[in-house]
Amino acid sequence: MIFQQLFDTTSSTYTYVLADEDTRKAVVIDSVFEQMNRDLALLRELDLKLLYAMDTHCHADHVTGAWLMKQKTGCGFWRSLWRKRA
């Protein structure tokens, strides 16, 4: 498994890249809009094919980059449907 943890200093948030070493298929988790070029560069550097951009929760601390990753790469988009229940 390939695991990369990336940090955005402006929003103090983490983005994660997980990939299979054999197939080179990857997901990006909780991407930050302003860091899209950094994340795409890492995917190219590691020769990874992005399958999904994923958001684990609604981000009040930064604008998600998942939709932009989908637009730039054609990857799928996944978001958590968790919600507080009464």
C-alpha positions in Angstrom: 0.0 0.0 0.0 1.1 3.5 -0.8 0.2 6.1 1.9 0.9 9.8 1.8 -0.2 12.4 4.3 -0.2 16.0 3.1 -0.8 19.1 5.2 -2.2 22.5 4.2 -0.8 25.2 6.5 -3.5 27.8 5.7 -6.5 25.6 6.8 -4.5 23.3 9.1 -6.0 20.3 7.4 -4.7 17.0 6.2 -5.2 15.3 2.8 -4.4 11.6 2.3 -3.5 9.6 -0.8 -4.0 5.9 -0.6 -3.0 3.6 -3.5 -2.4 0.0 -4.4 1.2 -0.6 -5.2 0.5 -3.2 -7.9 -2.5 -1.7 -9.7 -1.4 2.0 -9.1 -5.1 2.8 -8.4 -5.6 5.6 -5.9 -8.0 7.6 -3.8 -7.5 11.1 -2.5 -9.2 11.9 0.8 -10.2 15.3 2.0 -8.5 17.4 -0.7 -8.1 21.1 -0.4 -9.1 23.3 -3.3 -6.0 25.4 -3.2 -3.7 22.3 -3.1 -5.1 20.6 -6.2 -2.0 21.2 -8.2 0.2 19.8 -5.5 -2.0 16.7 -5.2 -2.1 16.1 -9.0 1.7 16.5 -9.2 2.1 13.8 -6.5 -0.3 11.4 -8.4 1.8 12.0 -11.5 5.1 11.6 -9.7 4.0 8.3 -8.2 2.4 7.2 -11.5 -1.0 6.7 -9.9 -4.5 6.5 -11.5 -7.0 8.4 -9.4 -10.2 6.4 -9.0 -12.0 8.5 -6.4 -11.8 11.9 -4.7 -13.4 11.4 -1.3 -14.7 13.7 1.4 -15.2 12.2 4.8 -17.3 15.1 6.2 -18.5 18.6 5.3 -15.5 21.0 5.5 -16.2 24.2 7.3 -12.4 24.9 7.5 -11.6 24.8 3.8 -13.2 24.5 0.3 -13.0 20.9 -0.9 -11.0 20.1 -3.9 -12.8 16.9 -4.7 -15.1 18.3 -7.4 -12.1 19.9 -9.1 -10.1 16.6 -9.0 -13.2 15.0 -10.6 -13.2 17.7 -13.3 -9.5 17.4 -14.0 -9.1 13.6 -13.9 -12.5 12.1 -14.6 -12.3 10.3 -11.3 -15.4 9.4 -9.3 -16.6 11.4 -6.3 -17.5 10.0 -2.9 -18.8 11.8 0.2 -19.9 10.7 3.6 -23.6 10.7 4.1 -23.2 10.7 7.9 -25.6 12.9 9.7 -26.6 13.3 13.4 -29.8 11.5 14.2 -32.1 12.7 16.9 
